[in-house]
Structure formats: structure tokens, C-alpha cells
Amino acid sequence: MTTAKIKDFWQLFKQALAGDSELDYTTGSIGRMTFLLAVPMILEMAMESVFAIVDIFFVSGLGTDAVATVGLTEAVITLLYAIAIGLSMGATAMVARRIGEKDPEAAAIAAGQVIWIGVFVSVVVGLIGLFYAENILRLMGADDAVIATGESYTRIMFGACFSIVFLFLINAIFRGAGDAAIAMRALTLANGINIVLDPCLIYGYGPFPEMGVTGAAVATNIGRSIGMAYGLFYLLTSRGRIQLHWSELGLRLAIVWSLVRISLGGIAQFLVATASWVFLMQIVSGFGSEAVAGYTIAVRIVMFSILPAWGLSNATATLVGQNLGAGLPDRAEVSTWRVAQYSAAYMAIAAVAMLIFTRPLAGFFSDEAAVLAYAIQCLHIFAYGYVGWGFGMAVIQAFNGAGDTMTPTWINILCFWIVQVPMAYTLAISLGIGPEGVFWSVFAADMLSCVVGVLVFRRGKWKTRTV
């Protein structure tokens, strides 16, 4: 690469981080537009992944009861994440469509309705958490010691769930508008504050009180709330593509229903996929703790390795939504194929790296021979499917960007529950292959998802989807 090309790349990278509210994603180079969207989206996803492990890292010093509290609470909050992610899909699709139509006022009205939905979800879930925190922990199988240690943690995490809901929804609005850099900065700010406050509030460093596991909940919600406030500031000022006024906050039930209708498919997508993974974990657990540990390590490595592909896929949703809004369905289709190729190319590189460096990657998490053997076997099998997985992710997100969230839901039901789960059980248990059978079932489901997604996408019905 020449010096000039390196300089151009660096300038483009800086532009992606800074954001540019004047850019029109419905014109110009698709590759350039994809890069400008994908970079902040990749970093945003990385920040969300870090959020998931920071609390457990700092809380681990408090003992097993504290760790169990975090784990059990997070297991239930996954349902809230499902709702927030599903609503985010609806928000991104509708805002992107209005921006593509060159109607920022309608986009702001849609954003206002997203805020109303967020208020409703936050109040309902928050009240449940405030009054039934102990019941939630008991429902998850917590013993008296865990409840005594962590009831306040669970109550705060659910009671202040508005910080989770609104951070997801506000960032989805920005992604739909094409202001992905703002979403990235909001989550980076939230993460940074959480990382600083977590040890201070858990262990009482400096002037901070020692709050134990409760401190982790306080730190997390302070961080997310400040990130949420940062996003709201940009929504309420003219610093981005959308400026939200009081007039746009008026309740419009027809738009709310459209958002809910689109979002239901997104919620179902997440729940179908998550439930299948839980079932696979139950099958693996039947083969001992080493198999579970190896599988867990492999999945953790995989989730981090595919972040760039996920970022690219999220860019597809914005590009498709805005181009459909601009009346450019052919450009939306070309954008999808182009991003799918970029995603597959990255995943090919990641697969090679995974196959070469499998042992040191797995060895970073464990040095037990049996655990390493399962982790390495799982990573090798998953790596074989990376290219198809990457291509399929972009195509699936194109449906979501078009507002057709039910098509990916049906694809998930077919691939995960009609194919993957029965195949995993048959290979692992009926045929006696063991955990390797589960790993191959994941590979098969990912390949099938790619093939089915491409075939349905080529039919083109998503182009006529109204949002």
C-alpha cells in the first residue's frame, strides 16, 4: 500500500470516528459509505461486549455468591435485552426509511414514538424488578445466601432498566439516521464510566462507599444513564441528522403500532436464537464440566472474532432502509451484496487466523487439557463455517433494515429449531458422537441460514415492504 493510500485510509477512518451528518448514504461509493457506517458500529458492538464482562470481572473478587447474583440476574435481563434489541430493529428501520425519503421531520416523529415505547417498557419492567427482585432470584434457583447477597443488585438493575432500554433505543435511532459515530461515542462514554466506577463502588476505593455487589449495579446504571443523556442531548439539539422537538413527542398511536409490529419480529429473532443456544448448552452439559467450559470458551472467542462482521451487517440495515426510502431498491440490493462480500472476506481472514492460532487463543482462558481439547475442536468446526456465516449475516440484516423482521424469524425457526437442535441431539446423544455433534449442528445451521437467506432475498419481496 502506497503512502498516499495509507493517508487516504487514515483520513477516512478519522471521518468515520468523527461522524458527518451531511453525508448522503444513498449516493456515492457503496464501499466508502459502508466503511463510514461500519467502523463506529463495530466499535459500538465492542463496547457493548465489554459491558457484559466488566461487572463479572470486578465482582469475582467478592466470592461465588456475588458472581452467582450477577449471572442469574443477567440471565433474566436477557429477556429485557430481547425486547430492547427487537425495538431497536424497528426504530432503525423506520428512521432509516424516513431519512432516505429526505424527511427528517418524519424521522424525528418516529424517534419521538420510540421514546414513548421506551418509557412504557421501562416502567413495566422497572416496577416488576422493584417489587419482585427476591422472587426473580428464587425463580432462577438462587439459594438464601445468594438472595441475601444480591437482592439489592437485582432490584437496582431492574428498577433502573430505563438506562438499558433508552441507550439501546437512542443508539438505534442514530444508526438508522446514519449517525453511527454518535451511538459509538455514547456507549464508549457509558463503558468508560462503568469501568472506573465499578471497582470504586464495589470495594470502596478513595471517597466512595464500599457497596459490594450492589456497587456494580449502581456503577453500571450510572454509566449507562450518562451515555443515554449524551445521546438525548444530541437528539434534542441540531448536532445530528435528527432534531427532536416537543411537537414530535406527541403520541401517534398509528406509528407506535407500526414500530411494535416491526419490533415483534426482531424480539422473536433474538428469543428463538437465544433459546436454541440454551438448549445446546444443556446437551453439552450432559458430557461434563470440561465440555461446558471448552464450549463456553470457544463461544466467547467466536463472539469477539465476529464483531467486525456484525458491524458490517448492521451497516447493511441502515443502507437498505435509507435507499428504500429514497426509492432506490436496486441500490439497496447492490449494497447488500457488496457488504455481504466484505463480511465474507473478513470472515475468511478470521477463519484462517482462528485455525492457525486456535491453541494460544483457547489457552489464554484455560490450561486444562480436556477443556482445551473441546475448545479447539469447537473453534475449528465453527471456523469452517465463517465465510457462509459472514455472508448470511449481512443478508439477514438487509431484511431487518427493510422492516421485514418476520422473514429472519422464520429462517431462525427453520435453521435453529427444525434443523440445529434435533441434529445436535441426534449426533451428540443418539449416535454417541458427543459434544462434537453439537458443534457440527451449529455449522450446519449457519450454512443453511446463509443459503435460505440468500434464496429468499433474491425473490425481492423485501423491496416492497412498507414501513
The 8 nearest C-alpha neighbors of each residue, nearest first, counted from 0:
[[1, 4, 5, 2, 3, 6, 8, 7],
 [0, 2, 4, 3, 5, 6, 7, 8],
 [1, 3, 5, 4, 6, 0, 7, 8],
 [2, 4, 6, 1, 5, 7, 0, 8],
 [5, 3, 7, 1, 6, 2, 8, 0],
 [4, 6, 8, 2, 3, 7, 9, 1],
 [5, 7, 3, 9, 4, 8, 2, 10],
 [8, 6, 4, 10, 9, 5, 11, 3],
 [9, 7, 5, 11, 6, 10, 4, 12],
 [8, 10, 12, 6, 11, 7, 5, 13],
 [11, 9, 7, 13, 12, 8, 14, 6],
 [10, 12, 14, 8, 9, 13, 7, 15],
 [13, 11, 9, 15, 14, 10, 8, 16],
 [14, 12, 16, 10, 15, 11, 17, 9],
 [13, 15, 11, 17, 12, 16, 18, 10],
 [16, 14, 35, 12, 18, 13, 17, 11],
 [17, 15, 13, 14, 18, 180, 39, 12],
 [16, 18, 14, 15, 13, 180, 19, 181],
 [19, 17, 180, 15, 16, 14, 178, 20],
 [18, 20, 21, 22, 17, 14, 178, 15],
 [19, 21, 240, 239, 22, 178, 18, 177],
 [20, 22, 19, 23, 240, 239, 18, 24],
 [23, 21, 20, 19, 24, 177, 32, 26],
 [22, 24, 25, 26, 21, 27, 20, 32],
 [25, 23, 26, 32, 22, 318, 321, 27],
 [24, 26, 322, 23, 321, 325, 27, 99],
 [27, 25, 24, 23, 28, 29, 32, 322],
 [28, 26, 29, 25, 24, 32, 31, 23],
 [27, 29, 31, 30, 32, 26, 33, 24],
 [30, 28, 32, 31, 33, 334, 27, 337],
 [31, 29, 33, 28, 32, 34, 337, 338],
 [30, 32, 34, 28, 33, 29, 35, 27],
 [33, 31, 29, 35, 34, 30, 24, 28],
 [32, 34, 30, 36, 31, 35, 37, 29],
 [33, 35, 37, 31, 36, 32, 38, 30],
 [36, 34, 15, 32, 33, 37, 38, 31],
 [37, 35, 33, 34, 314, 38, 179, 39],
 [36, 38, 40, 311, 34, 310, 314, 39],
 [37, 39, 41, 40, 36, 35, 34, 15],
 [40, 38, 42, 180, 41, 183, 37, 179],
 [41, 39, 310, 43, 37, 42, 38, 179],
 [42, 40, 310, 44, 38, 307, 43, 39],
 [41, 43, 45, 39, 44, 40, 46, 38],
 [44, 42, 183, 40, 46, 45, 41, 39],
 [45, 43, 47, 41, 46, 42, 40, 48],
 [44, 46, 42, 48, 43, 47, 41, 49],
 [45, 47, 49, 43, 44, 48, 187, 42],
 [48, 46, 44, 50, 49, 45, 43, 51],
 [49, 47, 45, 51, 46, 50, 44, 52],
 [48, 50, 46, 51, 47, 52, 53, 45],
 [51, 49, 47, 48, 53, 52, 190, 46],
 [50, 52, 48, 49, 53, 47, 54, 55],
 [51, 53, 55, 49, 50, 54, 56, 48],
 [54, 52, 56, 50, 55, 51, 49, 57],
 [55, 53, 56, 57, 52, 58, 215, 51],
 [54, 56, 58, 52, 53, 57, 59, 66],
 [57, 55, 53, 54, 59, 58, 52, 60],
 [56, 58, 54, 59, 55, 60, 198, 53],
 [57, 59, 55, 60, 61, 56, 54, 66],
 [60, 58, 61, 57, 56, 66, 62, 55],
 [59, 61, 58, 62, 57, 56, 63, 65],
 [62, 60, 59, 58, 65, 63, 211, 212],
 [63, 61, 60, 64, 65, 59, 66, 58],
 [62, 64, 66, 65, 67, 61, 59, 68],
 [65, 63, 145, 67, 66, 62, 68, 148],
 [66, 64, 68, 67, 63, 62, 61, 212],
 [65, 67, 63, 69, 68, 64, 59, 70],
 [66, 68, 70, 64, 65, 69, 71, 63],
 [69, 67, 65, 71, 66, 149, 70, 72],
 [70, 68, 72, 66, 67, 71, 73, 65],
 [69, 71, 67, 73, 68, 72, 66, 74],
 [72, 70, 74, 68, 73, 69, 67, 139],
 [73, 71, 69, 74, 75, 70, 68, 153],
 [72, 74, 76, 70, 75, 71, 69, 77],
 [73, 75, 71, 72, 77, 76, 70, 78],
 [74, 76, 77, 72, 73, 78, 71, 79],
 [77, 75, 73, 79, 78, 74, 72, 80],
 [78, 76, 80, 75, 79, 74, 73, 81],
 [79, 77, 81, 76, 80, 75, 82, 270],
 [78, 80, 76, 82, 81, 77, 83, 75],
 [81, 79, 77, 83, 78, 82, 84, 76],
 [80, 82, 78, 84, 266, 79, 83, 269],
 [81, 83, 79, 85, 80, 266, 84, 86],
 [82, 84, 80, 86, 85, 81, 164, 87],
 [85, 83, 87, 81, 86, 82, 80, 88],
 [86, 84, 265, 266, 262, 82, 88, 87],
 [85, 87, 262, 89, 83, 88, 84, 82],
 [88, 86, 84, 90, 171, 168, 85, 89],
 [89, 87, 85, 91, 86, 90, 265, 262],
 [88, 90, 262, 261, 86, 92, 258, 87],
 [89, 91, 87, 93, 88, 92, 172, 94],
 [92, 90, 175, 171, 88, 94, 172, 89],
 [93, 91, 400, 89, 95, 402, 90, 320],
 [92, 94, 96, 90, 95, 91, 466, 89],
 [93, 95, 106, 175, 97, 91, 96, 92],
 [94, 96, 175, 321, 320, 98, 92, 176],
 [97, 95, 324, 320, 321, 99, 93, 94],
 [96, 98, 100, 106, 94, 99, 102, 95],
 [99, 97, 101, 95, 100, 96, 102, 103],
 [100, 98, 321, 324, 325, 96, 101, 97],
 [99, 101, 324, 325, 97, 98, 102, 96],
 [102, 100, 98, 99, 103, 97, 325, 324],
 [101, 103, 100, 97, 104, 105, 98, 106],
 [104, 102, 106, 105, 98, 107, 241, 101],
 [105, 103, 107, 106, 102, 108, 241, 247],
 [106, 104, 108, 107, 103, 102, 97, 109],
 [107, 105, 103, 94, 97, 109, 104, 108],
 [106, 108, 110, 104, 105, 109, 243, 241],
 [109, 107, 247, 105, 111, 110, 106, 104],
 [110, 108, 106, 112, 111, 107, 105, 113],
 [111, 109, 107, 113, 108, 112, 106, 172],
 [112, 110, 248, 108, 114, 109, 113, 247],
 [113, 111, 115, 109, 114, 110, 255, 116],
 [112, 114, 110, 116, 111, 115, 117, 109],
 [113, 115, 117, 111, 112, 116, 118, 110],
 [116, 114, 112, 118, 117, 113, 119, 111],
 [117, 115, 113, 119, 118, 114, 120, 112],
 [116, 118, 114, 120, 115, 119, 121, 165],
 [117, 119, 115, 121, 116, 120, 122, 114],
 [118, 120, 116, 122, 117, 121, 123, 115],
 [121, 119, 117, 123, 122, 118, 124, 116],
 [122, 120, 161, 118, 124, 119, 125, 123],
 [121, 123, 125, 119, 120, 124, 126, 118],
 [124, 122, 120, 126, 125, 121, 119, 127],
 [123, 125, 127, 121, 126, 122, 120, 128],
 [126, 124, 158, 122, 128, 157, 127, 123],
 [127, 125, 129, 128, 123, 124, 122, 130],
 [128, 126, 124, 125, 130, 129, 131, 123],
 [127, 129, 157, 132, 125, 131, 154, 126],
 [128, 130, 126, 154, 158, 127, 131, 132],
 [129, 131, 127, 128, 132, 126, 154, 133],
 [130, 132, 134, 128, 133, 127, 129, 135],
 [133, 131, 128, 154, 135, 134, 153, 150],
 [134, 132, 136, 135, 131, 150, 137, 146],
 [133, 135, 137, 131, 136, 132, 138, 139],
 [136, 134, 138, 132, 133, 137, 131, 139],
 [135, 137, 139, 133, 138, 141, 134, 132],
 [138, 136, 141, 140, 134, 139, 135, 133],
 [137, 139, 135, 136, 140, 134, 141, 133],
 [138, 140, 136, 137, 141, 71, 135, 75],
 [141, 139, 137, 138, 142, 136, 71, 135],
 [142, 140, 137, 136, 145, 139, 146, 143],
 [141, 143, 145, 144, 146, 140, 137, 136],
 [144, 142, 146, 145, 147, 141, 137, 148],
 [145, 143, 147, 146, 142, 148, 64, 141],
 [144, 146, 64, 148, 147, 142, 143, 141],
 [147, 145, 143, 150, 149, 148, 144, 142],
 [148, 146, 144, 145, 149, 143, 150, 151],
 [149, 147, 145, 146, 144, 150, 65, 64],
 [148, 150, 152, 146, 68, 151, 147, 145],
 [149, 151, 146, 153, 152, 133, 132, 147],
 [150, 152, 154, 153, 149, 213, 155, 132],
 [153, 151, 213, 149, 155, 150, 154, 216],
 [152, 154, 156, 150, 151, 155, 132, 72],
 [153, 155, 151, 132, 129, 128, 157, 152],
 [156, 154, 158, 152, 157, 153, 159, 151],
 [157, 155, 153, 159, 154, 158, 216, 160],
 [156, 158, 128, 160, 125, 159, 154, 155],
 [157, 159, 125, 155, 129, 128, 160, 154],
 [160, 158, 161, 157, 156, 155, 162, 125],
 [159, 161, 157, 162, 163, 158, 121, 156],
 [162, 160, 121, 164, 159, 163, 165, 117],
 [161, 163, 224, 160, 223, 165, 164, 166],
 [164, 162, 160, 166, 161, 165, 167, 223],
 [165, 163, 161, 167, 166, 83, 162, 168],
 [164, 166, 168, 167, 162, 163, 169, 161],
 [165, 167, 227, 163, 169, 168, 164, 162],
 [168, 166, 165, 164, 170, 169, 171, 83],
 [169, 167, 165, 171, 87, 170, 166, 164],
 [170, 168, 172, 171, 166, 165, 167, 230],
 [169, 171, 182, 173, 172, 167, 168, 166],
 [172, 170, 168, 174, 87, 91, 169, 173],
 [173, 171, 169, 175, 170, 174, 91, 90],
 [172, 174, 178, 176, 170, 171, 175, 179],
 [175, 173, 179, 171, 177, 176, 172, 178],
 [176, 174, 91, 95, 94, 172, 317, 177],
 [175, 177, 173, 95, 174, 178, 94, 98],
 [176, 178, 174, 175, 179, 173, 317, 36],
 [179, 177, 173, 180, 174, 176, 181, 18],
 [178, 180, 174, 182, 181, 177, 173, 39],
 [179, 181, 183, 18, 39, 182, 178, 16],
 [182, 180, 184, 183, 179, 178, 185, 173],
 [183, 181, 170, 185, 179, 180, 184, 173],
 [182, 184, 43, 180, 181, 186, 185, 39],
 [183, 185, 187, 181, 186, 182, 188, 180],
 [186, 184, 226, 182, 188, 183, 187, 229],
 [185, 187, 189, 188, 183, 184, 226, 190],
 [188, 186, 184, 190, 189, 185, 191, 46],
 [187, 189, 191, 185, 186, 190, 226, 184],
 [188, 190, 222, 226, 223, 186, 192, 187],
 [191, 189, 187, 193, 188, 192, 186, 194],
 [190, 192, 194, 188, 193, 189, 187, 195],
 [191, 193, 222, 195, 189, 190, 194, 196],
 [192, 194, 222, 190, 196, 219, 218, 191],
 [193, 195, 191, 192, 197, 196, 190, 53],
 [196, 194, 192, 193, 197, 191, 198, 199],
 [195, 197, 199, 193, 218, 194, 198, 200],
 [196, 198, 218, 215, 199, 194, 200, 193],
 [199, 197, 201, 200, 202, 196, 57, 195],
 [200, 198, 204, 196, 203, 197, 201, 202],
 [199, 201, 214, 203, 197, 209, 198, 202],
 [200, 202, 211, 214, 198, 210, 209, 199],
 [201, 203, 209, 199, 200, 198, 204, 211],
 [209, 204, 202, 208, 207, 199, 200, 201],
 [203, 205, 199, 207, 202, 206, 200, 198],
 [204, 206, 207, 203, 199, 208, 202, 200],
 [205, 207, 204, 208, 203, 199, 209, 200],
 [206, 208, 203, 205, 204, 200, 199, 209],
 [209, 207, 203, 210, 200, 206, 204, 202],
 [203, 210, 208, 202, 201, 200, 211, 207],
 [209, 211, 214, 201, 213, 200, 208, 212],
 [212, 210, 201, 213, 214, 209, 202, 200],
 [211, 213, 214, 215, 201, 65, 58, 152],
 [214, 212, 152, 216, 215, 211, 210, 151],
 [215, 213, 201, 200, 210, 217, 212, 216],
 [214, 216, 218, 197, 213, 212, 217, 201],
 [215, 217, 219, 213, 214, 218, 152, 156],
 [216, 218, 214, 220, 215, 219, 221, 213],
 [219, 217, 215, 221, 193, 196, 197, 216],
 [220, 218, 216, 222, 193, 217, 221, 215],
 [219, 221, 223, 217, 222, 218, 224, 216],
 [220, 222, 224, 218, 219, 223, 217, 225],
 [223, 221, 189, 193, 192, 219, 225, 220],
 [222, 224, 189, 226, 220, 162, 225, 221],
 [225, 223, 227, 162, 221, 226, 222, 220],
 [224, 226, 228, 227, 222, 223, 229, 221],
 [227, 225, 189, 185, 223, 229, 224, 228],
 [226, 228, 224, 166, 230, 225, 229, 223],
 [229, 227, 225, 231, 230, 226, 232, 224],
 [230, 228, 226, 232, 227, 231, 185, 225],
 [229, 231, 227, 233, 232, 228, 185, 234],
 [232, 230, 234, 228, 233, 229, 235, 227],
 [231, 233, 229, 235, 230, 234, 228, 236],
 [232, 234, 236, 230, 231, 235, 238, 239],
 [235, 233, 231, 242, 232, 243, 236, 241],
 [234, 236, 243, 232, 233, 242, 231, 244],
 [237, 235, 233, 238, 234, 242, 232, 243],
 [236, 238, 242, 239, 235, 233, 241, 234],
 [237, 239, 236, 233, 240, 242, 234, 20],
 [240, 238, 241, 20, 237, 233, 178, 242],
 [239, 241, 20, 176, 242, 178, 103, 238],
 [242, 240, 239, 107, 103, 234, 243, 106],
 [243, 241, 237, 234, 235, 236, 107, 244],
 [242, 244, 235, 107, 234, 247, 241, 245],
 [245, 243, 246, 247, 242, 235, 248, 107],
 [246, 244, 248, 247, 243, 249, 111, 235],
 [245, 247, 244, 248, 249, 243, 108, 111],
 [248, 246, 108, 245, 244, 249, 111, 107],
 [249, 247, 111, 245, 246, 250, 108, 112],
 [248, 250, 247, 246, 251, 245, 111, 112],
 [249, 251, 252, 248, 112, 115, 111, 255],
 [252, 250, 253, 254, 255, 249, 112, 108],
 [251, 253, 255, 254, 256, 250, 112, 257],
 [254, 252, 256, 255, 251, 257, 258, 250],
 [255, 253, 257, 256, 252, 251, 258, 109],
 [254, 256, 252, 258, 253, 257, 112, 259],
 [255, 257, 259, 253, 254, 258, 260, 252],
 [258, 256, 254, 260, 255, 259, 261, 253],
 [257, 259, 255, 261, 89, 256, 260, 262],
 [258, 260, 262, 256, 257, 261, 263, 255],
 [261, 259, 257, 258, 263, 262, 256, 264],
 [262, 260, 89, 258, 259, 263, 264, 402],
 [263, 261, 86, 85, 89, 259, 265, 264],
 [264, 262, 266, 265, 260, 261, 259, 267],
 [263, 265, 405, 404, 267, 262, 266, 261],
 [266, 264, 85, 262, 268, 267, 263, 404],
 [265, 267, 85, 263, 81, 269, 268, 82],
 [266, 268, 264, 270, 265, 269, 271, 263],
 [269, 267, 408, 265, 271, 266, 270, 264],
 [268, 270, 272, 266, 267, 271, 81, 273],
 [269, 271, 273, 267, 272, 268, 274, 266],
 [272, 270, 274, 268, 269, 273, 267, 275],
 [271, 273, 269, 275, 270, 274, 268, 276],
 [274, 272, 270, 276, 275, 271, 269, 277],
 [273, 275, 277, 271, 276, 272, 270, 278],
 [274, 276, 278, 272, 277, 273, 415, 279],
 [277, 275, 279, 273, 278, 274, 280, 272],
 [278, 276, 280, 274, 275, 279, 273, 281],
 [277, 279, 275, 281, 280, 276, 274, 282],
 [280, 278, 276, 282, 281, 277, 275, 283],
 [279, 281, 283, 277, 278, 282, 284, 276],
 [282, 280, 278, 284, 279, 283, 277, 285],
 [281, 283, 279, 280, 284, 285, 278, 424],
 [282, 284, 280, 285, 281, 434, 286, 291],
 [285, 283, 281, 286, 291, 282, 287, 280],
 [284, 286, 283, 282, 287, 281, 288, 290],
 [287, 285, 284, 283, 290, 433, 288, 434],
 [288, 286, 289, 284, 290, 285, 291, 283],
 [287, 289, 291, 290, 292, 284, 286, 285],
 [290, 288, 370, 292, 291, 287, 293, 369],
 [289, 291, 293, 288, 292, 287, 373, 294],
 [292, 290, 288, 294, 289, 284, 293, 295],
 [293, 291, 295, 289, 290, 294, 288, 370],
 [294, 292, 374, 370, 373, 290, 296, 295],
 [293, 295, 297, 291, 296, 292, 374, 290],
 [296, 294, 292, 298, 297, 293, 291, 299],
 [297, 295, 299, 293, 294, 298, 292, 300],
 [296, 298, 294, 374, 300, 299, 295, 378],
 [297, 299, 301, 295, 300, 296, 302, 294],
 [300, 298, 296, 302, 297, 301, 295, 303],
 [301, 299, 297, 303, 298, 302, 304, 296],
 [300, 302, 298, 304, 303, 299, 297, 305],
 [303, 301, 299, 300, 304, 305, 298, 306],
 [304, 302, 300, 301, 306, 305, 299, 45],
 [303, 305, 301, 302, 306, 300, 349, 307],
 [304, 306, 308, 303, 307, 302, 301, 309],
 [307, 305, 309, 308, 303, 304, 41, 310],
 [308, 306, 310, 41, 309, 305, 311, 304],
 [309, 307, 311, 342, 305, 310, 306, 389],
 [310, 308, 312, 306, 307, 311, 313, 305],
 [311, 309, 41, 40, 307, 313, 37, 312],
 [310, 312, 37, 308, 314, 309, 313, 307],
 [311, 313, 393, 309, 315, 314, 310, 396],
 [314, 312, 310, 315, 316, 311, 309, 396],
 [313, 315, 311, 312, 317, 316, 37, 36],
 [316, 314, 312, 318, 313, 317, 397, 319],
 [400, 317, 315, 397, 319, 313, 396, 314],
 [316, 318, 320, 175, 314, 315, 319, 95],
 [319, 317, 315, 321, 320, 316, 322, 314],
 [318, 320, 331, 322, 316, 317, 400, 321],
 [321, 319, 96, 95, 400, 317, 401, 323],
 [320, 322, 99, 95, 96, 324, 318, 323],
 [323, 321, 325, 327, 319, 324, 331, 25],
 [324, 322, 326, 328, 320, 325, 327, 321],
 [323, 325, 99, 96, 100, 321, 322, 326],
 [324, 326, 99, 100, 322, 323, 327, 321],
 [327, 325, 323, 324, 328, 322, 100, 99],
 [326, 328, 322, 323, 330, 325, 329, 331],
 [329, 327, 331, 323, 330, 462, 326, 332],
 [330, 328, 332, 331, 327, 333, 334, 322],
 [329, 331, 333, 332, 327, 328, 334, 322],
 [332, 330, 319, 328, 334, 329, 322, 333],
 [333, 331, 329, 335, 334, 330, 328, 336],
 [332, 334, 330, 336, 335, 331, 337, 329],
 [335, 333, 331, 337, 332, 336, 330, 338],
 [334, 336, 332, 338, 333, 337, 315, 339],
 [337, 335, 339, 333, 334, 338, 340, 332],
 [336, 338, 334, 340, 339, 335, 333, 341],
 [337, 339, 341, 335, 340, 336, 342, 334],
 [340, 338, 390, 336, 393, 342, 337, 341],
 [339, 341, 343, 337, 338, 342, 344, 336],
 [342, 340, 338, 344, 339, 343, 345, 337],
 [341, 343, 339, 308, 389, 345, 340, 344],
 [342, 344, 386, 389, 390, 346, 340, 345],
 [345, 343, 341, 347, 342, 346, 340, 348],
 [346, 344, 342, 348, 347, 343, 349, 341],
 [345, 347, 349, 343, 386, 348, 385, 344],
 [346, 348, 350, 344, 386, 345, 349, 343],
 [349, 347, 345, 351, 346, 350, 352, 344],
 [348, 350, 346, 352, 347, 351, 353, 345],
 [351, 349, 382, 353, 347, 352, 348, 346],
 [350, 352, 354, 348, 353, 349, 355, 347],
 [353, 351, 349, 355, 350, 354, 356, 348],
 [354, 352, 350, 357, 356, 351, 355, 349],
 [353, 355, 351, 357, 352, 356, 379, 350],
 [356, 354, 352, 353, 357, 351, 358, 350],
 [357, 355, 353, 358, 359, 354, 352, 360],
 [358, 356, 360, 353, 354, 359, 355, 375],
 [357, 359, 361, 360, 356, 362, 375, 371],
 [360, 358, 362, 361, 356, 357, 363, 364],
 [361, 359, 357, 358, 362, 363, 356, 364],
 [360, 362, 358, 363, 359, 364, 357, 371],
 [361, 363, 359, 365, 364, 360, 366, 358],
 [362, 364, 361, 360, 365, 359, 366, 358],
 [365, 363, 362, 361, 296, 366, 360, 371],
 [366, 364, 362, 367, 363, 361, 371, 370],
 [365, 367, 362, 368, 371, 364, 370, 363],
 [368, 366, 370, 369, 365, 371, 362, 289],
 [367, 369, 371, 370, 372, 366, 365, 373],
 [368, 370, 372, 371, 367, 289, 373, 290],
 [371, 369, 293, 289, 367, 373, 372, 368],
 [372, 370, 374, 368, 369, 373, 375, 367],
 [371, 373, 369, 375, 370, 374, 368, 376],
 [374, 372, 293, 376, 370, 371, 375, 290],
 [373, 375, 293, 371, 297, 377, 376, 372],
 [376, 374, 378, 372, 377, 373, 371, 357],
 [375, 377, 373, 379, 374, 378, 372, 380],
 [376, 378, 374, 380, 375, 379, 438, 373],
 [379, 377, 381, 375, 380, 376, 297, 382],
 [380, 378, 382, 376, 377, 381, 354, 375],
 [379, 381, 377, 383, 382, 378, 376, 438],
 [380, 382, 378, 383, 384, 379, 442, 377],
 [383, 381, 350, 385, 379, 384, 380, 378],
 [384, 382, 380, 381, 385, 379, 350, 386],
 [383, 385, 382, 381, 387, 442, 386, 388],
 [384, 386, 388, 382, 346, 387, 383, 389],
 [387, 385, 343, 346, 389, 347, 388, 384],
 [388, 386, 390, 389, 385, 384, 446, 449],
 [387, 389, 385, 391, 386, 390, 445, 384],
 [390, 388, 343, 342, 386, 392, 387, 391],
 [389, 391, 339, 343, 387, 388, 392, 393],
 [390, 392, 449, 394, 388, 393, 389, 387],
 [393, 391, 395, 389, 394, 390, 312, 388],
 [392, 394, 312, 339, 396, 391, 395, 390],
 [393, 395, 397, 391, 396, 392, 335, 452],
 [396, 394, 392, 397, 398, 393, 407, 391],
 [395, 397, 399, 393, 398, 316, 394, 312],
 [396, 398, 400, 316, 394, 395, 399, 315],
 [399, 397, 403, 401, 396, 400, 395, 404],
 [400, 398, 404, 396, 402, 401, 403, 397],
 [316, 401, 399, 92, 320, 397, 402, 398],
 [400, 402, 398, 320, 399, 403, 92, 319],
 [401, 403, 399, 400, 92, 404, 261, 466],
 [404, 402, 398, 399, 401, 405, 406, 461],
 [403, 405, 264, 399, 265, 406, 402, 407],
 [404, 406, 264, 408, 407, 403, 409, 265],
 [405, 407, 409, 408, 404, 403, 410, 398],
 [408, 406, 410, 409, 405, 404, 411, 395],
 [409, 407, 268, 405, 411, 406, 410, 264],
 [410, 408, 412, 406, 411, 407, 413, 405],
 [409, 411, 407, 413, 408, 412, 414, 406],
 [412, 410, 408, 414, 409, 413, 415, 407],
 [411, 413, 409, 416, 410, 415, 414, 408],
 [414, 412, 417, 410, 411, 415, 416, 409],
 [413, 415, 444, 418, 411, 412, 419, 448],
 [414, 416, 419, 412, 411, 418, 413, 417],
 [417, 415, 412, 420, 418, 419, 413, 414],
 [416, 418, 413, 414, 415, 419, 412, 421],
 [417, 419, 414, 416, 415, 421, 422, 420],
 [420, 418, 415, 422, 440, 444, 421, 416],
 [419, 421, 423, 416, 422, 418, 415, 424],
 [422, 420, 424, 423, 419, 418, 425, 417],
 [423, 421, 425, 419, 420, 424, 440, 418],
 [424, 422, 437, 420, 440, 426, 421, 425],
 [423, 425, 421, 427, 422, 428, 426, 420],
 [424, 426, 429, 422, 423, 428, 427, 430],
 [427, 425, 436, 430, 423, 424, 432, 428],
 [426, 428, 433, 436, 432, 424, 431, 425],
 [427, 429, 431, 424, 430, 425, 426, 433],
 [428, 430, 425, 431, 426, 427, 424, 432],
 [431, 429, 426, 428, 432, 425, 427, 433],
 [430, 432, 428, 427, 433, 429, 426, 425],
 [433, 431, 427, 436, 426, 430, 435, 434],
 [432, 434, 427, 435, 431, 436, 428, 286],
 [435, 433, 437, 436, 283, 427, 438, 432],
 [436, 434, 438, 437, 433, 432, 439, 427],
 [435, 437, 427, 426, 439, 434, 438, 432],
 [438, 436, 423, 440, 434, 435, 439, 427],
 [437, 439, 435, 441, 440, 436, 377, 434],
 [440, 438, 442, 436, 441, 437, 443, 435],
 [439, 441, 443, 437, 419, 423, 442, 438],
 [442, 440, 444, 438, 439, 443, 445, 419],
 [441, 443, 439, 445, 440, 444, 384, 381],
 [442, 444, 440, 446, 441, 445, 447, 439],
 [445, 443, 447, 414, 441, 419, 446, 442],
 [446, 444, 448, 442, 447, 443, 388, 441],
 [447, 445, 449, 443, 448, 444, 387, 442],
 [446, 448, 444, 450, 449, 445, 451, 443],
 [449, 447, 445, 451, 446, 450, 452, 414],
 [448, 450, 391, 452, 446, 447, 451, 387],
 [451, 449, 447, 453, 452, 448, 454, 446],
 [450, 452, 454, 448, 453, 449, 447, 455],
 [453, 451, 449, 455, 450, 454, 448, 456],
 [452, 454, 456, 450, 451, 455, 457, 449],
 [455, 453, 451, 457, 456, 452, 450, 458],
 [456, 454, 452, 458, 457, 453, 451, 459],
 [455, 457, 453, 458, 454, 459, 452, 394],
 [456, 458, 459, 454, 455, 453, 460, 452],
 [457, 459, 455, 456, 460, 454, 461, 453],
 [460, 458, 457, 461, 456, 462, 455, 463],
 [459, 461, 462, 463, 458, 464, 456, 455],
 [460, 462, 464, 459, 463, 401, 398, 403],
 [463, 461, 460, 464, 459, 328, 323, 401],
 [464, 462, 461, 460, 465, 459, 328, 323],
 [463, 465, 461, 462, 401, 466, 403, 402],
 [466, 464, 463, 402, 401, 462, 403, 461],
 [465, 93, 402, 464, 257, 96, 92, 401]]
